[in-house]
Amino acid sequence: MTAFPFRIQATDGAARTGVLATPRGEIRTPAFMPVGTAGTVKALTVEQVAETGADILLGNTYHLMLRPTAERVARLGGLHKFMRWEKPILTDSGGFQVMSLTKIAKVTEEAVTFQSHLDGSRHALSPERSIEIQADLLGADIVMQLDELVALPATAERAAEAMRRSARWGERSKNAFGERDSQALFGIQQGGTDEALRRESAERLTGIGFDGYAIGGLAVGEGHAAMVEVLDYAPAMLPAERPRYLMGVGKPIDIVEAVARGVDMFDCVLPTRSGRHGQAWSWAGSINLKNARFAEDESPLDDTIPIPASRDYSKAYLHHLVKSEEILGQVLLSWHNLAFFQALMAELRAAIAEGRLAAFRRSFQARAQAASDSAA
């Protein structure tokens, strides 16, 4: 019995569209989760995020445990109340940031110990502590097991070591989480780009039993082609009746290819990070608003997307804001980018429901290639 019912409404090849039902609302899949690292989706209010069509957002365990601390968030009523977001929240386990941001990190079977990138203070993150922070203190709706991430390329021995430790940590995470009616726990498949290790990881995780399953350890240096090769087999190793979440991905073309292979959920900092650097995403690829060719372009970014940032401001004005380094430019582009990603997910859901995903995918690939050729 799982905490959140997952109803698959239609399939098209390996792709699925459905609804994950939570006490705080339904999550339409395929779903894209905006990243709210430190209790905020950068540059945007929660009202703006909701207006893009997002059903769920992601919070970050590592950053919140360091500042303002998970204990303080709990005293202030939990993460939903603290940031004024009433819909579902998924929190990552903190493992990725420990490995990528900390000054010193040491992994043992018991826990990962590290020094904060903020002030050098020492901390320990175990599977049990990660669950306590996410589920009990922050109050996340979907909680991730603690896993050990390995950047790619990596040796088979190192990938196997991390995968097996992640599986053991998954079991400890499940024991610490227990049985809950209003929260769900996801396990994380590891194994690098090795098919046999991925299969072993999936078998270990399904033996433990989780409410959902993530595909971890990708978008960490292997490149698009290698990632897609792993996605040719990895999703199908995970239970078909539960949601599958590809962590930290990614570019629109990555999302389209992953959806075609059976992935249901995504997150990435790309939309807001691009927006802060003058880049807008569109059906024709990315647009660099710093480019002088937009200086007198009176057209909007996309008048089919029903938010002001996409519909009501000219590219000329956005170009001016970006060149002038005005904060409003970062806000508007971040807002538009998140709305575009949600529009992409809506199109993918409709294409699957109507049995035309293959045609949509071909068209999207052609536009992406044309944009790449144009930029070259």
C-alpha positions, -999 to +999 in steps of 0.1 A: +000+000+000+014+034-010+008+067+006-001+085-027-023+068-054-007+071-088-033+068-117-019+063-152-045+078-175-029+070-209+002+056-225+019+061-258+047+036-263+068+038-231+055+072-222+027+077-197+005+105-185-013+104-152-020+119-118-002+115-085-027+123-058-014+139-026-033+155+004-021+189-008-033+185-044-029+165-076+004+163-095-002+160-132+025+138-149+048+142-167+055+170-142+083+196-140+092+208-105+106+243-101+136+243-078+131+263-046+166+258-032+165+279+000+127+282+004+123+303-027+122+298-064+148+325-072+134+359-082+098+348-080+069+349-056+049+317-049+020+333-067+041+338-098+053+302-096+017+289-092+006+310-122+030+291-144+010+260-138+034+242-114+017+215-093+047+209-070+081+224-063+114+212-049+131+223-017+167+216-007+177+198+025+213+208+025+207+245+022+178+247+046+195+226+073+224+251+073+203+283+069+179+291+086+182+255+100+155+228+097+147+232+134+139+269+129+117+261+099+098+236+121+093+261+149+079+285+123+053+259+111+071+239+085+083+247+050+049+251+034+039+278+059+073+294+060+074+300+022+036+303+017+033+274-008+002+254-002+008+228-029+030+197-026+068+200-020+094+174-027+127+177-009+160+162-021+181+144+005+210+168+006+235+142-007+242+160-040+251+193-024+272+177+003+293+161-025+294+191-048+295+222-025+312+213+007+348+222+015+355+187+030+333+157+028+340+122+042+317+093+035+315+063+058+289+036+061+273+055+090+270+090+074+286+117+054+304+143+074+312+177+060+321+213+065+296+239+056+303+260+025+290+290+044+311+291+076+331+259+078+310+245+106+310+207+108+279+186+102+269+149+097+242+137+075+230+101+079+200+085+063+181+088+095+190+125+099+181+133+063+146+117+069+142+136+102+150+169+084+128+163+054+098+146+069+096+158+105+111+193+105+105+206+070+073+187+065+079+177+029+052+157+010+077+137-009+109+127+008+140+113-009+163+087+006+199+097+012+222+083-015+258+086-025+264+104-057+293+097-080+303+121-107+308+106-142+330+093-156+337+068-128+352+033-126+329+004-124+343-004-089+335+031-077+300+031-092+293-003-077+305+008-043+283+039-043+253+021-056+254-006-029+259+019-002+230+039-016+209+007-014+218+001+022+211+038+030+178+033+012+168+006+036+179+027+066+159+056+052+128+034+048+131+022+084+135+057+097+105+069+076+082+041+087+046+041+075+030+074+069-004+083+054+003+119+044+039+117+032+057+095+006+093+082+004+111+077-029+141+055-034+170+064-058+184+041-084+222+044-089+248+026-110+263+052-133+262+041-169+265+004-162+233-015-171+240-044-148+246-021-118+214-002-126+195-035-127+210-046-093+201-012-078+165-014-091+161-050-077+175-039-043+151-009-041+120-027-052+128-053-026+127-026+000+096-010-014+091+027-019+062+050-029+081+061-060+115+057-076+141+082-088+168+077-114+198+093-099+234+098-109+227+113-143+233+148-156+266+147-137+291+149-166+281+120-189+266+141-217+233+139-235+240+108-256+252+087-226+223+098-205+198+088-232+215+055-235+210+048-198+173+059-201+168+034-229+168+007-201+168+023-166+131+034-163+118+000-174+137-016-145+115+003-120+079-006-111+055+006-138+028+013-112+048+039-094+061+074-105+096+076-119+116+107-113+147+117-132+167+139-109+183+172-120+172+171-156+172+193-175+171+209-209+138+207-228+152+181-253+164+160-224+129+161-209+112+151-242+136+122-247+131+110-211+093+112-212+094+091-244+113+064-223+088+063-194+099+091-170+072+110-151+089+137-130+117+162-134+134+191-117+162+215-128+176+249-119+179+257-156+148+278-162+156+303-135+194+302-139+190+309-176+166+338-168+192+354-145+217+354-173+195+369-201+184+336-217+148+327-226+136+293-236+112+289-265+098+263-289+126+273-313+153+268-287+170+292-264+171+330-270+199+352-259+182+386-251+216+402-249+218+400-287+216+433-305+191+420-330+164+422-303+170+459-296+140+470-316+120+438-317+085+446-306+072+410-304+066+392-271+085+361-261+054+339-266+018+353-267+004+318-263+017+315-228-009+332-205+014+351-181+025+387-184+062+379-187+057+358-218+028+378-234+030+415-224+066+426-227+085+431-260+118+415-266+131+451-271+122+460-236+136+427-222+168+433-242+170+468-226+165+453-191+192+427-196+217+451-210+210+476-182+214+448-156+180+457-142+166+431-117+132+432-134+148+415-165+159+386-143+124+383-128+106+384-161+129+359-179+128+335-150+090+337-148+087+332-186+111+302-186+092+284-158+060+290-177+075+277-209+087+245-191+051+240-178+037+246-213+061+219-225+048+195-199+012+203-208+020+196-245+037+163-236+007+153-215-017+161-244+005+144-270+006+112-249-032+113-242-039+117-279-014+091-291+008+115-311+039+116-290+061+103-318+051+131-341+055+157-313+090+143-306+101+144-342+089+180-345+106+190-313+139+173-323+138+191-357+133+225-341+161+218-315+185+208-343+176+239-364+182+261-334+215+244-328+225+248-365+215+285-364+236+291-333+267+274-347 
